[in-house]
Amino acid sequence: MDNEKKLSFTRRISQANSTEMVVIIYDIALAYIEDAKAALQGAEKDVDAFHSAVGSLQGCMSELVNSLNMEYELAGNLRQLYNYCLRVIGASEARLDADGLTEVEKVLKPLRDAYDQISGENKNGPVMGNSQSVFAGLTYGKEELIESLSTNTNRGYLV
């Protein structure tokens, strides 16, 4: 994952409520799946990059498992799905095969979309209290496009 993508995820995380955080974890997991697949494409396969992406993907899956609220019946079903995905990811890593990752992707995308649909119903504020607000925009100069980034001066400290 490149630094620009990481920065984008960091900005999203700083402003996300609890449901949006789950959507972000799904997005990160899907990005690592793409990275792992890309590492195996072409004549020269980058095995180290594949293992790195798969390890990060497993970390995302573990975070999804740990974030479940087991008071609800649905959480048990999601845990089984996540554990299935972890098994498939492990088998794919052992075989250096991206087919299993495609299967995991097919499981995660509909779940991500479902969480994205219900994230608007969560009226709780951002999980990270007192975090920096980020506003970005573009202005047009005479012969150039200028990107501006404005943040509050609080920088996360209580005033």
C-alpha positions in Angstrom: 0.0 0.0 0.0 1.5 3.3 -1.0 1.8 6.3 1.4 -1.0 8.3 -0.3 -3.5 5.5 0.4 -2.2 5.2 4.0 -2.7 8.9 4.5 -6.2 8.7 3.1 -7.1 5.9 5.5 -5.6 7.9 8.4 -7.7 10.9 7.6 -10.8 8.8 7.3 -10.1 7.1 10.6 -9.7 10.4 12.5 -13.2 11.4 11.5 -15.0 8.0 11.6 -17.7 6.8 14.0 -17.7 3.1 15.1 -19.6 1.8 12.1 -17.5 3.8 9.7 -14.4 2.3 11.3 -15.5 -1.2 10.4 -16.0 0.0 6.8 -12.5 1.4 6.8 -11.1 -1.9 8.1 -12.9 -3.7 5.2 -11.4 -1.1 2.7 -7.9 -1.6 4.1 -8.4 -5.4 3.9 -9.5 -5.2 0.3 -6.5 -2.9 -0.5 -4.2 -5.6 0.9 -5.9 -8.2 -1.2 -5.2 -6.1 -4.3 -1.6 -5.7 -3.2 -1.1 -9.4 -2.6 -2.6 -10.3 -6.0 -0.4 -7.7 -7.7 2.7 -9.2 -6.1 1.9 -12.5 -7.7 1.2 -11.2 -11.2 3.8 -11.1 -14.0 6.8 -13.2 -14.7 8.7 -12.1 -11.6 6.7 -12.7 -8.6 7.5 -10.7 -5.5 7.0 -13.3 -2.8 8.1 -11.0 0.0 5.6 -8.4 -0.9 2.9 -11.1 -1.2 3.7 -12.4 2.3 3.8 -8.8 3.7 0.4 -8.0 2.2 -1.1 -11.3 3.4 0.2 -10.7 6.9 -1.4 -7.2 6.9 -4.6 -8.7 5.6 -4.6 -11.3 8.4 -4.2 -8.4 10.8 -7.3 -6.7 9.4 -9.3 -9.9 9.7 -8.2 -10.3 13.3 -9.2 -6.8 14.0 -12.7 -7.5 12.5 -13.0 -10.6 14.7 -11.9 -8.7 17.9 -14.4 -5.9 17.2 -17.4 -8.1 17.2 -20.0 -7.5 19.9 -20.9 -11.1 20.9 -24.1 -10.0 22.6 -25.8 -10.3 19.2 -26.5 -13.5 17.3 -25.2 -12.0 14.1 -21.8 -11.6 15.6 -21.4 -15.4 15.9 -22.2 -15.8 12.2 -19.7 -13.0 11.3 -17.1 -14.7 13.5 -17.5 -17.9 11.5 -17.2 -16.0 8.2 -14.1 -14.2 9.4 -12.5 -17.4 10.6 -13.3 -19.1 7.3 -11.6 -16.1 5.5 -8.6 -16.5 7.8 -8.3 -20.2 6.9 -8.6 -19.5 3.2 -6.0 -16.7 3.5 -3.6 -19.0 5.3 -4.0 -21.7 2.6 -3.4 -19.1 -0.1 -0.3 -18.0 1.5 1.0 -21.5 1.9 0.4 -22.2 -1.8 1.4 -18.8 -3.1 -2.0 -18.7 -4.8 -4.2 -15.7 -5.3 -7.4 -17.7 -6.0 -8.2 -18.0 -2.4 -7.8 -14.2 -2.0 -10.4 -13.7 -4.7 -12.8 -15.9 -2.7 -12.1 -13.8 0.4 -12.7 -10.7 -1.6 -16.1 -12.0 -2.7 -17.0 -12.6 1.0 -15.8 -9.2 2.2 -17.2 -6.9 -0.5 -20.9 -7.5 0.3 -20.2 -7.2 4.0 -18.4 -3.9 3.5 -21.3 -2.6 1.4 -23.8 -3.6 4.1 -21.8 -1.8 6.8 -21.4 1.2 4.5 -25.2 1.4 4.1 -25.9 1.3 7.8 -23.0 3.6 8.8 -25.2 6.7 8.1 -27.7 5.5 10.8 -25.0 5.7 13.5 -25.4 9.2 14.9 -22.5 8.8 17.4 -19.6 11.1 16.9 -16.1 10.2 15.8 -14.4 7.4 17.8 -11.3 9.5 18.1 -12.5 12.4 20.3 -10.8 15.7 20.1 -9.0 14.8 16.8 -8.0 17.2 14.1 -10.6 18.2 11.6 -9.4 18.2 8.0 -10.7 20.3 5.2 -9.1 20.2 1.7 -9.8 22.1 -1.4 -8.4 23.2 -4.7 -8.0 26.8 -5.9 -7.0 27.9 -9.4 -4.0 30.1 -9.9 -3.1 31.9 -13.1 -1.4 28.8 -14.6 -1.6 26.2 -11.9 -3.9 24.3 -9.6 -3.2 24.9 -6.0 -4.1 22.3 -3.3 -4.9 23.7 0.1 -5.3 21.8 3.3 -6.8 23.5 6.4 -6.9 22.0 9.8 -7.9 23.3 13.2 -5.1 24.4 15.4 -6.2 22.1 18.3 -4.0 19.2 17.0 -5.8 16.8 19.4 -4.9 18.5 22.6 -7.6 19.4 25.1 -7.9 23.2 25.5 
